Every structure is written in C-alpha cells, then in structure tokens.
Amino acid sequence: MVTRVDVLPILLEARRVFVSEVLGGCFGQAQLGRWWLPCDLLREGEQPREAAARVLKAQLGLELEGPQVVGTRQHEVAGQWHLALVMAGAVSGGEPDPRPPASGYSARLLAELPDQTGFYHRDEIALLASRYEKLRG
C-alpha cells in the first residue's frame, strides 16, 4: 500500500485554509477537480510530520508549524491503494509561492471552500480542522 500525506495548512489568525490549484488533478484523478490539499507520497524513512512540512514548503513555499495527524483515509488511485495521512498545522512564512505540481493557491474560510477539494468534501475538511484546534488546545 502506498502512503500519501495530505496537508491541511491553517492560517490560524485569519481562520483560513490554504488549498492548491493543480491543473489536471493529482495522482491521475483529474475528474475530481482542480483544488486539492497539498499532498505527496511519504518517502522511505520519512516521518509524516517531516513529509507534511516538506510538501507545503515544496508546493506553496510556506512553513508548517506543529503538524498533527487529524485523519486517515484509504483511496484506490489508478489501481493502487493509497493510505492518506491527513496532517494539519499552522502556516507561517512569507507570501505563498506555488511550484509544480501546484499552479496556484487560495486561502479560504472553511465555508468558502468548494464542495470537493481533492478527495475531501468541505464538511470533512471542517471536521479535520476542528480536530487540529482541539489537539492544539
């Protein structure tokens, strides 16, 4: 089974979530739309927290503080099963600077998210964000 890390980057002061725009979709799933949580595969020997920080820095040029596992989910992607670890954390750093595979970004209130962001419905993302707030507390 392939392990993927999905990152839920939260701008705490503004209560916004950063999502990535990926033209053509991720992991061969273009039909799911073009807004995604930043994500990538977990590398051999890498810890999920390290992966989450790496993904956000590599795709949006932002730092991730205090990432926590807030959910897990299994998906079949292009005939392979992926276990997704959802990591949430606080965003810091300067202005976002999207890099491939991200072609753009948006910082949105939870209610402003599209119905579907990658594999997740807006309500699921709200639940995952609230889990992070409880874990931080």
Secondary structure, DSSP 8 states (H G I E B T S, - for coil): -EEEEEEEEEETTTTEEEEEE-TT-STT-GGG-SEE--EEE--TT--HHHHHHHHHHHHH--EEEEEEEEEEEEEEETTEEEEEEEEEEEEESSS----TT--EEEEEEGGGS-SEETTEEHHHHHHHHHHHHHHH-
